[in-house]
Amino acid sequence: MAEPTHVLGIDIGTGGCRTLVIGLSDGKVTAAADASYPLSTPAPGWSEQDPADWWQACCQSIASAMQRANIEPSHIACVGLTGQMHGLVVLDKHHEVLRPAMLWNDGRTEAECADMDQRIGRERLIQITGKPALTSFTAPKLLWLRAHEPAVWSRITQVMLPKDEIRRRLTGVCAIDVTDASGTSMLDVSTRNWSHEVLTHLDLDPSWLPDVHESPTVVGAITPNAAKQTGLMAGIPVVAGAGDQAAAGLACGIADDSVISVNLGTSGVIFAACQDAPIDVSGSMHTFCHAVPHTCHLMGCMLSAGGSLQWYRNTFCPDLDYDTIINEATSVDMGCEGLSFAPYLTGERTPHQDASLTGAFHGITNRHSRAHFSRAVLEGILHGLLDSIDLVQQIGRQPTHVRMTGGGARSATWRRMAADIFGLPVTTVNVTDGSAYGAGMLAMVAAGRYPDVSDCMTNIIEETSSIDPQNHDVDRHTAWMQAAHPRKD
């Protein structure tokens, strides 16, 4: 049998499945393939997908990636998994899916979140799980099913999250990793296991929940049936994996609190690693278990980051590409002569947790041109992200620099604005495949290429550019905050 030379990193995203074939010896991506699937919105605020579509796309992307890599199934040493967090898949006693999966961006559970606060107490829930109940999370979705779909509820015997449903189909094993589990509102982040207190207060059956594992742990192997459907070889080990944000943190090399990452995509995510499990009692900054075993990470999510820029372009200047908009903005000085933009087009999660917040331009005068508006949008997004960086610093973390990833990181101009607004150097890294690559890193560790996750990050992740702040002004952020979201005393 041929010596294994590669691993797979598989990402079950919201829009599709991405599979990477990664070389064990050099960590380079040999091939990649994507397969999409639809999103269903059967009612306002609802967001659902059919797990069968995930599986079909997973099989398709694996086969395509393997073909492009031109390697044999025996060359794969291990499979790593990641995917969209917080979703809910419910199975019956035959492990058949009972209904479409409810996704992270499904907003139907506001009443159930309030019910959780009533049953457990908001402060106590934050102390246990590291965050308040939010409509994104899994537990409120379960409570919604109990209230609204009793026929489904009565048949539940197993609860899964998206990537873990794919692993079940690959291996026959029901399992979950600590990062995804800590996004359910049912995990005690200090013990890194299900919270008996939360489950008791919510009257949820603990037998429904899969066993919890650290991310690089091997929890199963490819079954003969899955081998036939994917083209992989039966017996290949599969790791517990990680939620997409924790996996992206690995791919950005975030192992301690000296550096934080800013993923500037449609949403904006601030990610900071920590050895302990700090709790922000306000519930603004959220604590999760990290994919680096026995450590945690802090995360803040801004809902409309790159999404704000997309809205601005589509609404006001659809004939311009993004590079033109960003370059045009450089003709205007920082601060935009008093014009500011509040990027709350879909409410906000961190640090405001207010779905009713709205976006706005403030301070418009007849001096302001389109370039001013363009720069105001770019700066407003960065100021909104700085709110989360400030939270990281307020709970005792003092990062020395920021690693920026996502689509926004491709613009050196936007990175320079970020350095000035954040007051920290902004760097980029050599890995651009994000979550799928982080899943592959976990597979490399499990395959024995590296002794642990931290060593894997140290050897693979490198900074490729750095921009120092040149025009940082704390008062500028204060002025933006007063305009964008005046705070009540």
Buried (B, 14 or more C-beta within 10 A) or exposed (E): EEEBBBBBBBBBBBEBBBBBBBBBEEBEBBBBBBBBBEEBEEEEEBBBBBBEBBBBBBBBBBBBBBEBBEBBBBBBBBBBBBBBBBBBBBBBEEBEBBBBBBBBBBBBBBEBBEBBBEBBEBBBBBBBBBBBBBBBBBBBBBBBBBEEEEEBBEBBBBBBBBBBBBBBBBBBBBBBBBBBBBBBBBBBBBEBBBBEEBBEBBEBEEEBBBEBBBBBBBBBBBBEEBBEBBBBBEEBBBBBBBBBBBBBBBBBBBBBBEBBBBBBBBBBBBBBBBEEBBBBEBBBBBBBBBBBBEBBBBBBBBBBBBBBBBBBBEEEBEEBEBEEBBBBBBEBEBBBBBBBBBBBBBBBBBBBBEBEBEBBBBBEEEEBBBBBBBBBBBBBBBBBBBBBBBBBEEBEBEBEBBBBBBBBBBBEBBBBBBBBBBBBBBBBBEBBBBBBBBBBBBBBBBBEBBEEBBEBBEEBBEBEEEBEBEBBBEEBBEBBBEBBBEEEE
